[in-house]
Amino acid sequence: MHLSDLKNFVAVVEENSFTKAAQRLFISQPSLTVSINRLEDELGKSLIIRKRGAKEMSLSMDGEVVFNHAQKILREIDIIYDEVKYKEKTQVRLGLPPIIGAYLFPQIVKELTASSIEALQLIETGSENMKRLLKENKIDMCFIGTESPIVSPNLEKHFILRDNFSILVNPEHPLANRESVDFRELRNERFISLGEDFVQYKILKGLCLREGMFDEVRNFVITNEIQTAKLLVSNGVGVGFMINSALGSRNDLKVLRLNDPVYFYVYLVFRKDRELSSFEKIIKEDLISANEAANL
C-alpha cells in the first residue's frame, strides 16, 4: 500500500471533490483518480460512492474505516518525520494570518527576545487555511482568528484577545451620521471582503446568509489586502467589515458599531498529538510571555 494513495484519499474526502483535492495536492485529476482506484483495487473494496451527475460524493462503510485509520497513519508519519528531521532545529515555523500579523503581532514582537525573533520563520495565510497547515504539520504553531472560542480535543490553545467587528463606510454614505447599525440595515449594500482563506470572509458571509442577503454575497468585492479594502471603502465602492484592531485612525472612513456585537477571538495554537521539541517549548513560552507583557 502506497502512503501517497492514503494521502490522496484523505485529501479527496476532506475536500469532498476530486478537482479541489488535485489542486491542493498539485497533481492532475486523472493521476488522482488512478491513485484512488489503485487503493480500492488493493483493498478489494469500493471506498468512495460516486453519484453520476452529482457534484458531491460520499464514503462507503469501508471508506469510513479507511479514512479514520489513514488520518492516524499520516499524522504519525508526520510526527516521525518531524521529530527525526527537526530534532536539533533552531527555527520555529509560526503561522501568522495577515490581519493578526499587521496589527497585533508587532506589539508582541517588541516584547520578544532577540534570539526568539531570529528563530521565527513566519508563514502567512488566512486563519481558515492556517488550520489545514497545522493539521498537515506544515507549521509548528500558529496564531488563529475565530468567530467563537476554540473548543477542540486536538488543539492546545492560549487565549490572546477578543475583538469586535465593525462596519466601515465612506463619510458621504447615508449611514455615516450614525454611531451604530443593525446588520440587516446593510441589505442591498456592496460588501468589500477579504478572500475565502480569511475568517472575516466566513463570518461576513454567514451574517449575510442569516439575513437572507444572497445577492449581497454574490456581489462581494474580494481583495486579500487590508489596505486595499480600506481604500475601496473610502472611495465609496462598498462598505467594509473589519475588526477594531485593524481600523487605525483615518479621516476618510466612518466606523459604525454593530448593535448585535460580532466577536473575533485570537489564539496561539498547537497540536496536542505532536510533542514540541525543547527548543519549540522555549519559543512558545517566550511568545506567551511577550503577549502578556504587550497587554493586548
Contacts in CASP RR format, 6 or more apart in sequence:
PFRMAT RR
TARGET T0000
AUTHOR 0000-0000-0000
METHOD contacts of the structure
MODEL  1
MHLSDLKNFVAVVEENSFTKAAQRLFISQPSLTVSINRLEDELGKSLIIR
KRGAKEMSLSMDGEVVFNHAQKILREIDIIYDEVKYKEKTQVRLGLPPII
GAYLFPQIVKELTASSIEALQLIETGSENMKRLLKENKIDMCFIGTESPI
VSPNLEKHFILRDNFSILVNPEHPLANRESVDFRELRNERFISLGEDFVQ
YKILKGLCLREGMFDEVRNFVITNEIQTAKLLVSNGVGVGFMINSALGSR
NDLKVLRLNDPVYFYVYLVFRKDRELSSFEKIIKEDLISANEAANL
1 39 0 8 1.000
1 42 0 8 1.000
2 35 0 8 1.000
2 38 0 8 1.000
2 39 0 8 1.000
3 73 0 8 1.000
3 74 0 8 1.000
3 77 0 8 1.000
4 35 0 8 1.000
5 35 0 8 1.000
5 36 0 8 1.000
5 38 0 8 1.000
5 39 0 8 1.000
5 42 0 8 1.000
6 39 0 8 1.000
6 66 0 8 1.000
6 70 0 8 1.000
6 73 0 8 1.000
6 74 0 8 1.000
7 25 0 8 1.000
7 70 0 8 1.000
7 74 0 8 1.000
8 21 0 8 1.000
8 25 0 8 1.000
8 27 0 8 1.000
8 32 0 8 1.000
8 35 0 8 1.000
8 36 0 8 1.000
8 39 0 8 1.000
9 35 0 8 1.000
9 36 0 8 1.000
9 39 0 8 1.000
9 47 0 8 1.000
9 66 0 8 1.000
9 67 0 8 1.000
9 70 0 8 1.000
10 67 0 8 1.000
10 70 0 8 1.000
10 71 0 8 1.000
10 74 0 8 1.000
11 21 0 8 1.000
11 24 0 8 1.000
11 25 0 8 1.000
12 18 0 8 1.000
12 21 0 8 1.000
12 32 0 8 1.000
12 36 0 8 1.000
12 48 0 8 1.000
13 48 0 8 1.000
13 59 0 8 1.000
13 67 0 8 1.000
14 21 0 8 1.000
15 21 0 8 1.000
15 24 0 8 1.000
16 56 0 8 1.000
16 57 0 8 1.000
17 55 0 8 1.000
18 29 0 8 1.000
18 32 0 8 1.000
18 33 0 8 1.000
18 36 0 8 1.000
19 29 0 8 1.000
21 32 0 8 1.000
22 28 0 8 1.000
22 29 0 8 1.000
22 31 0 8 1.000
22 32 0 8 1.000
25 32 0 8 1.000
36 47 0 8 1.000
36 48 0 8 1.000
39 47 0 8 1.000
39 66 0 8 1.000
40 46 0 8 1.000
40 47 0 8 1.000
40 48 0 8 1.000
43 62 0 8 1.000
43 66 0 8 1.000
45 60 0 8 1.000
45 62 0 8 1.000
45 63 0 8 1.000
46 60 0 8 1.000
46 62 0 8 1.000
47 59 0 8 1.000
47 60 0 8 1.000
47 62 0 8 1.000
47 63 0 8 1.000
47 66 0 8 1.000
47 67 0 8 1.000
48 57 0 8 1.000
48 58 0 8 1.000
48 59 0 8 1.000
48 60 0 8 1.000
48 63 0 8 1.000
49 57 0 8 1.000
49 58 0 8 1.000
49 59 0 8 1.000
49 60 0 8 1.000
50 57 0 8 1.000
51 57 0 8 1.000
51 58 0 8 1.000
59 67 0 8 1.000
75 137 0 8 1.000
75 273 0 8 1.000
78 136 0 8 1.000
78 137 0 8 1.000
78 274 0 8 1.000
79 137 0 8 1.000
79 273 0 8 1.000
79 274 0 8 1.000
79 275 0 8 1.000
81 137 0 8 1.000
82 137 0 8 1.000
82 274 0 8 1.000
83 275 0 8 1.000
83 277 0 8 1.000
86 277 0 8 1.000
87 277 0 8 1.000
89 277 0 8 1.000
89 279 0 8 1.000
89 280 0 8 1.000
90 119 0 8 1.000
90 279 0 8 1.000
91 119 0 8 1.000
91 120 0 8 1.000
91 121 0 8 1.000
92 119 0 8 1.000
92 120 0 8 1.000
92 121 0 8 1.000
92 140 0 8 1.000
92 141 0 8 1.000
92 279 0 8 1.000
92 280 0 8 1.000
92 283 0 8 1.000
93 121 0 8 1.000
93 123 0 8 1.000
93 138 0 8 1.000
93 139 0 8 1.000
93 140 0 8 1.000
93 141 0 8 1.000
94 120 0 8 1.000
94 121 0 8 1.000
94 122 0 8 1.000
94 123 0 8 1.000
94 139 0 8 1.000
94 140 0 8 1.000
94 141 0 8 1.000
94 142 0 8 1.000
94 143 0 8 1.000
94 283 0 8 1.000
94 287 0 8 1.000
95 122 0 8 1.000
95 123 0 8 1.000
95 124 0 8 1.000
95 125 0 8 1.000
95 130 0 8 1.000
95 133 0 8 1.000
95 134 0 8 1.000
95 139 0 8 1.000
95 141 0 8 1.000
95 142 0 8 1.000
95 143 0 8 1.000
96 105 0 8 1.000
96 122 0 8 1.000
96 123 0 8 1.000
96 124 0 8 1.000
96 142 0 8 1.000
96 143 0 8 1.000
97 124 0 8 1.000
97 125 0 8 1.000
97 126 0 8 1.000
97 127 0 8 1.000
97 130 0 8 1.000
97 143 0 8 1.000
97 144 0 8 1.000
97 145 0 8 1.000
97 198 0 8 1.000
97 199 0 8 1.000
98 124 0 8 1.000
98 125 0 8 1.000
98 126 0 8 1.000
98 198 0 8 1.000
98 224 0 8 1.000
98 226 0 8 1.000
99 194 0 8 1.000
99 198 0 8 1.000
99 200 0 8 1.000
99 226 0 8 1.000
99 242 0 8 1.000
99 243 0 8 1.000
99 245 0 8 1.000
99 246 0 8 1.000
100 127 0 8 1.000
100 143 0 8 1.000
100 145 0 8 1.000
100 266 0 8 1.000
101 124 0 8 1.000
101 143 0 8 1.000
102 226 0 8 1.000
102 246 0 8 1.000
103 243 0 8 1.000
103 245 0 8 1.000
103 246 0 8 1.000
104 143 0 8 1.000
104 160 0 8 1.000
104 161 0 8 1.000
104 245 0 8 1.000
104 266 0 8 1.000
104 296 0 8 1.000
105 143 0 8 1.000
107 294 0 8 1.000
107 296 0 8 1.000
108 287 0 8 1.000
108 290 0 8 1.000
108 291 0 8 1.000
108 294 0 8 1.000
108 296 0 8 1.000
109 117 0 8 1.000
109 290 0 8 1.000
110 290 0 8 1.000
110 294 0 8 1.000
111 289 0 8 1.000
111 290 0 8 1.000
111 291 0 8 1.000
111 293 0 8 1.000
111 294 0 8 1.000
112 286 0 8 1.000
112 287 0 8 1.000
112 290 0 8 1.000
113 286 0 8 1.000
116 282 0 8 1.000
116 283 0 8 1.000
116 286 0 8 1.000
116 287 0 8 1.000
116 290 0 8 1.000
119 279 0 8 1.000
119 283 0 8 1.000
120 283 0 8 1.000
123 133 0 8 1.000
123 138 0 8 1.000
123 139 0 8 1.000
123 142 0 8 1.000
125 133 0 8 1.000
125 197 0 8 1.000
126 197 0 8 1.000
126 198 0 8 1.000
126 199 0 8 1.000
127 144 0 8 1.000
127 145 0 8 1.000
127 146 0 8 1.000
127 197 0 8 1.000
127 198 0 8 1.000
127 199 0 8 1.000
128 196 0 8 1.000
128 197 0 8 1.000
128 198 0 8 1.000
128 199 0 8 1.000
128 201 0 8 1.000
128 202 0 8 1.000
129 197 0 8 1.000
130 139 0 8 1.000
130 142 0 8 1.000
130 143 0 8 1.000
130 144 0 8 1.000
131 144 0 8 1.000
133 139 0 8 1.000
133 142 0 8 1.000
134 141 0 8 1.000
134 142 0 8 1.000
134 155 0 8 1.000
134 269 0 8 1.000
134 271 0 8 1.000
135 271 0 8 1.000
137 271 0 8 1.000
137 274 0 8 1.000
140 270 0 8 1.000
140 276 0 8 1.000
140 280 0 8 1.000
141 268 0 8 1.000
141 269 0 8 1.000
141 270 0 8 1.000
141 276 0 8 1.000
141 280 0 8 1.000
141 283 0 8 1.000
141 284 0 8 1.000
141 287 0 8 1.000
142 268 0 8 1.000
142 269 0 8 1.000
143 160 0 8 1.000
143 266 0 8 1.000
143 267 0 8 1.000
143 268 0 8 1.000
143 269 0 8 1.000
144 150 0 8 1.000
144 199 0 8 1.000
144 266 0 8 1.000
144 267 0 8 1.000
144 269 0 8 1.000
145 199 0 8 1.000
145 264 0 8 1.000
145 265 0 8 1.000
145 266 0 8 1.000
145 267 0 8 1.000
146 199 0 8 1.000
146 264 0 8 1.000
146 265 0 8 1.000
146 266 0 8 1.000
146 267 0 8 1.000
147 199 0 8 1.000
147 202 0 8 1.000
147 203 0 8 1.000
147 262 0 8 1.000
147 263 0 8 1.000
147 264 0 8 1.000
147 265 0 8 1.000
148 263 0 8 1.000
148 265 0 8 1.000
149 265 0 8 1.000
150 157 0 8 1.000
150 265 0 8 1.000
150 267 0 8 1.000
150 269 0 8 1.000
153 272 0 8 1.000
154 271 0 8 1.000
154 272 0 8 1.000
154 273 0 8 1.000
155 269 0 8 1.000
155 270 0 8 1.000
155 271 0 8 1.000
155 272 0 8 1.000
156 269 0 8 1.000
156 270 0 8 1.000
156 271 0 8 1.000
156 272 0 8 1.000
157 267 0 8 1.000
157 268 0 8 1.000
157 269 0 8 1.000
157 270 0 8 1.000
158 267 0 8 1.000
158 268 0 8 1.000
158 269 0 8 1.000
158 288 0 8 1.000
158 291 0 8 1.000
159 265 0 8 1.000
159 266 0 8 1.000
159 267 0 8 1.000
160 266 0 8 1.000
160 267 0 8 1.000
160 268 0 8 1.000
160 291 0 8 1.000
160 296 0 8 1.000
161 265 0 8 1.000
161 266 0 8 1.000
161 296 0 8 1.000
162 263 0 8 1.000
162 264 0 8 1.000
162 265 0 8 1.000
162 266 0 8 1.000
163 243 0 8 1.000
163 244 0 8 1.000
163 245 0 8 1.000
163 263 0 8 1.000
163 264 0 8 1.000
163 265 0 8 1.000
163 266 0 8 1.000
164 243 0 8 1.000
164 244 0 8 1.000
164 257 0 8 1.000
164 258 0 8 1.000
164 261 0 8 1.000
164 262 0 8 1.000
164 263 0 8 1.000
164 264 0 8 1.000
165 200 0 8 1.000
165 203 0 8 1.000
165 241 0 8 1.000
165 242 0 8 1.000
165 243 0 8 1.000
165 244 0 8 1.000
165 258 0 8 1.000
165 262 0 8 1.000
165 263 0 8 1.000
165 264 0 8 1.000
166 241 0 8 1.000
166 242 0 8 1.000
166 243 0 8 1.000
166 244 0 8 1.000
166 247 0 8 1.000
166 255 0 8 1.000
166 256 0 8 1.000
166 257 0 8 1.000
166 258 0 8 1.000
167 175 0 8 1.000
167 181 0 8 1.000
167 183 0 8 1.000
167 186 0 8 1.000
167 239 0 8 1.000
167 240 0 8 1.000
167 241 0 8 1.000
167 255 0 8 1.000
167 256 0 8 1.000
167 257 0 8 1.000
167 258 0 8 1.000
168 230 0 8 1.000
168 233 0 8 1.000
168 239 0 8 1.000
168 240 0 8 1.000
168 241 0 8 1.000
168 242 0 8 1.000
168 247 0 8 1.000
168 253 0 8 1.000
168 254 0 8 1.000
168 255 0 8 1.000
168 256 0 8 1.000
169 175 0 8 1.000
169 176 0 8 1.000
169 233 0 8 1.000
169 238 0 8 1.000
169 239 0 8 1.000
169 240 0 8 1.000
169 253 0 8 1.000
169 254 0 8 1.000
169 256 0 8 1.000
170 176 0 8 1.000
170 233 0 8 1.000
170 234 0 8 1.000
170 235 0 8 1.000
170 236 0 8 1.000
170 238 0 8 1.000
170 252 0 8 1.000
170 253 0 8 1.000
170 254 0 8 1.000
171 251 0 8 1.000
171 252 0 8 1.000
171 253 0 8 1.000
171 254 0 8 1.000
172 236 0 8 1.000
173 236 0 8 1.000
173 239 0 8 1.000
173 254 0 8 1.000
175 181 0 8 1.000
175 185 0 8 1.000
175 254 0 8 1.000
175 256 0 8 1.000
176 254 0 8 1.000
178 256 0 8 1.000
179 256 0 8 1.000
179 257 0 8 1.000
180 256 0 8 1.000
180 257 0 8 1.000
180 258 0 8 1.000
180 259 0 8 1.000
181 256 0 8 1.000
181 257 0 8 1.000
181 258 0 8 1.000
181 259 0 8 1.000
182 258 0 8 1.000
182 259 0 8 1.000
182 260 0 8 1.000
183 207 0 8 1.000
183 211 0 8 1.000
183 258 0 8 1.000
183 260 0 8 1.000
183 262 0 8 1.000
184 211 0 8 1.000
186 213 0 8 1.000
186 216 0 8 1.000
186 239 0 8 1.000
187 211 0 8 1.000
187 213 0 8 1.000
187 216 0 8 1.000
188 215 0 8 1.000
188 216 0 8 1.000
189 216 0 8 1.000
189 238 0 8 1.000
189 239 0 8 1.000
190 216 0 8 1.000
190 219 0 8 1.000
190 220 0 8 1.000
190 221 0 8 1.000
190 237 0 8 1.000
190 238 0 8 1.000
190 239 0 8 1.000
191 204 0 8 1.000
191 208 0 8 1.000
191 216 0 8 1.000
191 219 0 8 1.000
191 220 0 8 1.000
191 221 0 8 1.000
191 238 0 8 1.000
191 239 0 8 1.000
191 240 0 8 1.000
191 241 0 8 1.000
192 220 0 8 1.000
192 221 0 8 1.000
192 223 0 8 1.000
192 229 0 8 1.000
192 232 0 8 1.000
192 233 0 8 1.000
192 237 0 8 1.000
192 238 0 8 1.000
192 239 0 8 1.000
192 240 0 8 1.000
192 241 0 8 1.000
193 200 0 8 1.000
193 201 0 8 1.000
193 204 0 8 1.000
193 205 0 8 1.000
193 220 0 8 1.000
193 221 0 8 1.000
193 222 0 8 1.000
193 223 0 8 1.000
193 229 0 8 1.000
193 240 0 8 1.000
193 241 0 8 1.000
194 200 0 8 1.000
194 201 0 8 1.000
194 222 0 8 1.000
194 223 0 8 1.000
194 224 0 8 1.000
194 226 0 8 1.000
194 229 0 8 1.000
195 201 0 8 1.000
195 222 0 8 1.000
195 223 0 8 1.000
195 224 0 8 1.000
196 202 0 8 1.000
197 224 0 8 1.000
198 224 0 8 1.000
199 264 0 8 1.000
200 241 0 8 1.000
200 242 0 8 1.000
200 243 0 8 1.000
200 264 0 8 1.000
201 220 0 8 1.000
201 222 0 8 1.000
203 241 0 8 1.000
203 262 0 8 1.000
203 264 0 8 1.000
204 220 0 8 1.000
204 241 0 8 1.000
205 217 0 8 1.000
205 220 0 8 1.000
207 262 0 8 1.000
208 214 0 8 1.000
208 216 0 8 1.000
208 217 0 8 1.000
209 217 0 8 1.000
221 232 0 8 1.000
221 237 0 8 1.000
221 238 0 8 1.000
223 229 0 8 1.000
223 232 0 8 1.000
226 242 0 8 1.000
226 246 0 8 1.000
229 240 0 8 1.000
229 242 0 8 1.000
230 242 0 8 1.000
230 250 0 8 1.000
230 253 0 8 1.000
232 238 0 8 1.000
233 239 0 8 1.000
233 240 0 8 1.000
233 253 0 8 1.000
234 250 0 8 1.000
234 252 0 8 1.000
234 253 0 8 1.000
243 264 0 8 1.000
244 255 0 8 1.000
247 253 0 8 1.000
247 255 0 8 1.000
268 284 0 8 1.000
268 287 0 8 1.000
268 288 0 8 1.000
268 291 0 8 1.000
270 276 0 8 1.000
270 284 0 8 1.000
276 284 0 8 1.000
END
